[in-house]
Amino acid sequence: MTPMNARIPAIAIALGLFATPLPQAVASGDQDMITRLCMAGFNGAMASAGKTPPAGMGEYTCKCFLEEVNAGASVQTAQDSCKQKAAERYKL
């Protein structure tokens, strides 16, 4: 398994916290809560996988997820898209 493939499952687990649909336009306070939950899930998933993510990867991935959901993407579509974008951006 390449380093890229090893990290993608951890990203998927972290974004998997949002298995329930989110409203398309999330209120500002809710965005903060979702971002905190996403970061906690991302960090936990990476730790469970025994991986140390590159600096900024968690913030980037969670911001991407929230932006895509707010733009009308489904949770699954946002997860898939942001997982791929993070892998490309951080050369995983």
URSULQUI-V110508 format. One line per field, one symbol per residue. burial: I if it has 24 or more other ideal C-beta (glycine too) atoms within 12 Angstrom, else O. A space follows every 10 residues. Layout:
# URSULQUI-V110508
burial=???
This chain:
# URSULQUI-V110508
burial=OOOOOOIIOI IIIIIIIIOO OIOOOIOOOO OOOIIOIIIO IIIOIIOOOO IOIOOOIIII IIIIIIOIIO OOOOIOOIIO IIIOIIIOOI OI
